[in-house]
Amino acid sequence: MTQTATIELEEFTMKEEEARRMWRQYKKATRMHPEDQHAEDMRAIYNQLKGGRKIIDIVKVMKKAGLKRNKHPRLAIARADFSTVEFRFFENGDLVFYSLNLNEWGQLRKRDVWLPGAFAKCDWLSDRKYNERLHMGMAGIGGVTICPAIPADIRPKGSLGRYYILWEVEKWKPIPPRDPYLLRRLTPTMFVVLAGWELTELERSVIAGRMT
């Protein structure tokens, strides 16, 4: 039976009446100025808020969750049709989650989740030895972890490529995940929360079998 996931999220909410008023304003703005990407982003966000949905800023979520002792992220996010995901830090504090299921980098960039300045204030990111290891391919990439499967009762219709999954990573190794959330992307870093669940031991065993 599907249950609510246990990851703590800092969510943006608004009274539906107020969100509906703001949505109308930005809907009008996008008609008058279709080139205005900010207006389009706000229209999409208020469209979800007026329906009672909750919105998260994935950069803030990652910052709040923090890092493990080995400097690996506690959470992972990946497009829902990925089977595995990896991460990499950059010297400026950017964090990117991506999948090597795709061979062409141009296609990969359209599907990854890039978090600008997610951990820019962490001292270890500016450490010379760490960055030397990073450029040698010895740090920054924490290995592969398995992406969750979506239970049948909340699996959305159509292509899973329109959705993302956020979950807590027990270890950045090919082991089954726990406590995922189903999301849909609204802007590069803003997502609407659609559902949350806890994977049963049976489901985790089936997922683990995909890596054998």
N, C-alpha and C positions, 0 to 999 in steps of 0.2 A: 504494500500500500504506500502511495506517495505521501511523504511528510515534508514539513518545512525544513529547509537547510538551516544550519546553525551559524554561518558566517555573519558577523556583525557588519551591517552596511550603514553608512551615513547617507541618508536618502533625502532628496528634495521633494517636498510635497506642497500642495496649495489647495485652498478651497476651490471646489470645482467651478463655482460661479465666477470667482475672480480669474481663474485660469481660462475660462471660456471667453471672458471679456478681453483678456490679453491676446488670446488666439485670434479673435476677430480683428484686432488691431494689426497683428503681424500678417494675417492672411491678406488684408487690404494692402499692406506695405509690399508684400511680395508680388501682388498683381501690378502695382505701380512701378516697382523697381525689381524686376525679375533677376537682375544681376547681383542683387544684394544678398550675399551668402549668409551674413549675420541674421538678417530678417528671416531667411528660410530656415536657419537652424532654430531660431526662437519659435517660429511657427510650428515646427515639428515637435519641439519640447512641450509647448503649451497644448498642443493637440493631444498629447498623452496625459498631461496633468488634468485636463478637463474631463477625462474619462476615469479619473481616480487612480491612474497609474503612478508608480514611484520611479523617480529618476536618480541615477547615481553618476558621480564624476569618478571615473575609474582611476585617475591619478590620485585623488584624495583617498579612495578605498585602499589602494596599494600602499600609500604612505602610512595610513592608520594601521594596517596589518603589519607593516614593517618587514624586516629581514631576519632570516635565521642566523645562527652564529657563524655559519660558513658563508654568509653574505648572499645566500640564495633567497629569492622572494618566497614569502609564506603562501601567496596566492598565485594562481595562474589564470590566464584568460585566453581563449582560442575560439576560432570560428567553429560552429557546431558540426561542420562536416569534416573537421580534421580528426585524425586518429591519434596523433601525437603532437606535442608542442615543445619548443625550446625557448630559452630567453638569452638575452645579451644586454650587458650594461655598456654604456659609453662614457668617456672621460668627463663629459659635461653633465653627467647624471641621468641622461636619457635611458629609458628601459624599453626594450622591444620584445614582444612575444611573437613567435613565428613558427611555421611548420616547414620542414624539409620534404613534405610530400610532393611539393611542386618544384620543378627543376629550373624554371625561368624566374630570375630575380624580379623582373618587371611585373610578372603576375603575383609574385609573393608580396610585393610592397602594397598591393591593393587589398590584401587579405590579412596583413599582420595588424597588431595593435601597438602603436608607438606612443609611449608615455613621456612627453617632454619634461625634463627636469624632475623626474619622480623622486630621485634621491640626491639631488644636487648638493645638499649640505652635509653629506656623509664624508668624513675625512678619508676613509679608505679609498674612495673613488679617485682622489688626487694623489694617492700614494704611488711613488715612482715604480717601485718593484711590482706592485699589483698591475699597473698599466703595461709594464714590460711583459708580464705574463699574459695579459689580455691580448696584446698585439701578436704574441707568439701562439695564440690559440689555447693557452693553458688556463685561462681564467675567463670569467664573464659568461661562458656557456656552461650551464650546470647539468648537462645531460638531458636525456629525453624523459618526459613523463607522459602517461597515457591520458587521453581526453575522456571525459565521462560519456556514457551513452544516455540518451534521453528516454525516460519511461514512456510507454505507449499512451498512457492517459493524458500526458501533457505535450506529447510530440506535436509540433505545429505542422499544418498542411503545407505541401509544396516543398521547395528546395530548402535544405538546412543551411545553405550558404548565406541566407539572409539573417541568421541568428548567431549568437555567441554564447559560450558557457564560461562562467566564473566559478572557481572552486579552490578549496584549501589543499595545498600539496603537502602530503605527509613526508615524502622524500622525493628529490628530483632524480628518480629512477623509474624504470618501467614497471611500476606497481599500480594497482587500481586506485582511483581517487575516491574522495568522500565529499559529501555536502555541497553539491553544485547548485548554481543558479542559472536559469535560462534568461538571456538578455537579447535585446534587439538594439542595434546601433543607430543613434540619431545624429551624432556628430563624431569627429575623430576620437573624442574622449568621453562623451556623454551617452549613457545607455538607459533604456527603459527596462525595468525588472518585470519579467513576465511570470516566472514561477520559481520555486525552490523545492528541493527534495533531498532525501537521504537515501543513498544507495544501500540496498540490502546486501548481505554477504553473498547471496546467490548471484545478484547482478555483478558484484565485484569479481566473483570467480569467472563469470562469463567474459567480462572485459579483460581480465588477465589472460584468458586463453587466446586473445587476439595477438598477443606478443610472442607466442610460442611458435 
